[in-house]
Amino acid sequence: MNRVLSITLIAALFIITACGGGGGKSKIDQIKEQSKMEATEAESNVPASERITLDNKGVGPIKDLPLSETIDQEMVERGKTLFSTNCSACHKIDKRFIGPSPKGIMKRRSPEWIMNMILDPQLMVEQDRCAKDLLVEFNGAAMANQNMTEEQARDILEYFRTL
């Protein structure tokens, strides 16, 4: 009797599993998910600090930030001072340190992403894949929120344009 019940139970489980119940993902959704996983795996072969994600604007208040062709030297000077005062304990211009070097950042990240990271690094680490990967790459050293204003963050960004 127990054997018949066991076989019946196994058969029922097999039928339920094989049918899928209709509540699962469609084949198209599965392919999209697989494609995203493969892209993520390919990205993971490149350290986050070297990864190019210019199409990612990050998470935060800055949604669109067009930059002029010319660099504003007054903003650069203010940004350089702000960087030296608030950021240089963890970021060195020409090398990795506690955090990544900002040199060449404009070739790897969008202006919006940079601004959003400066303005609210905690939100970025919580919701942005690249920021999460940077946190892992730099051994959990989270970027401190310096409580910058948008104007100050923009000055730092202008300074980064000159690096």
N, C-alpha and C positions, 0 to 999 in steps of 0.2 A: 504494500500500500504506500509506504513512504517513498519507494522507488518511483512509482507511477506519479505521485504528487511532485516529486523533484523533477522528473522529466517534463511534466506538464508546465511547471513553473519556469524551467529553463526555456522551453519552447515559447511560452508567452513573452518572456523577456526578450528573446531573440526577435520575435515578430514586432514587438513595440519599438525596439531599437532600430530595426531595419526600416520600418515605416517612417520614422522620424517625427511623427506627430504633427507635422505641418507648421509648428511654431518656430522652427529653426530659421537660419539665414538662407536666403536664396543663393543659387549658384553664383550669380553676379556679385552679391555681397561678399561671398567667400573669396572670390577671385580678387576683388578690390582689397580685402583685408590681407590676403596673401601678398599682394603687390606692395602694400604699405609696409608689411613686415620685412620684405626683401629689401625695400629702399632703406628702411631703418637699419637693417643688418649691414648694408653697403656703407651707410653713413657711419656706423659704429666702427668701421675700420679706419676712419680718419678721426683723429682727436677733435673734440668739440672746439678747441681753441684754434684749430686750423680749418675747420669746416666752413664752407661758403654757403651762407643762407640769406642772400640779399633779398629774397622775396618774402621773408618772414618779418613782420612788423612788431612782433612781440605782443604783450598784453599790457594795457595801460591807457593813459589818456592821449598819447600821441598816435594819431591814426594816419596822418599824412603830413610830411615835412619836406616840401621842395627846397632844394638848396640852390643858391645863386652860383653862377660860374666863378665869381670873384670871392676871394676870402676876405673877411672883415678882420683887419689886424687888431682893432680895439677889442673885439670879442676874443680873438686868439690870446691876447695878453691877459685878459680877465680869466679865460679858461685855463691858461697855463698856471696862473697863480692859484686858482681853485684846485686844480689837479695836484699841484705841489703841496698845498695845505691839507687837502682832504683825502687824496687817493694814493699818494706816493708811499705810504706805509705798507701797502699791499701790492701796488702795481709799479713796475719799473719799465721805463720806455723801451729799452733794448733787450730785455730778457724776461723769462718767466720768473715769477717770484711766488708770493702767496696766491696771487691772482695772475691772470694772463697779461701779457704786454699789450698796451693799446696800439703799438706801432702796426700800421697796416689794417687796423680794424675796419676802416671805411671800405676796404676791398672785400671784407668778409661778412659784414652785417649792414643792414639798412639803417639809415639815420633814425628812423622811428624806433627800431629795436634798441639801439644804443641809448636813446633818450629814455625809453621806458625802463631799461635796466638801471640807469642812473637814478631815475625818479622813484622806483619801487622795486628793488631787487628781490624782496621777499615774494611779492605777487608773481614776478617773472619766474622764480624758481618753483613756485607752486604750479604754474600753469603753462610754462613755455618749455618745449622739449629741449631746445638748445641750452637754455639756462640751467635746466636740470642736469644735462650732460656735462656742462662746465663745472657744476658743483661736484659731481662725481670725479671728474678729471683732476680737480684741484683738492682732492682728499677731504671734501666736506667743508672746506673753508668758504662759508657763505659771505657774499659781499654785504658789507654794512650799509644800512640806509643812512645816508648823510643828510637827509631831509633837505635836499636841494630844491630850489624853485625851478620852474621850467626855464626861466631866463638863465639861471646858473648852469643848468644841464646843457642848454643850447650853447653857452660859451665854451664849455668843455668839449662839446661836439665840434665846434669850430676849431678848437685847438687840435683835436684829433685829425682834422682834415690836413693839418700841416705835417703830421708825423710820417 
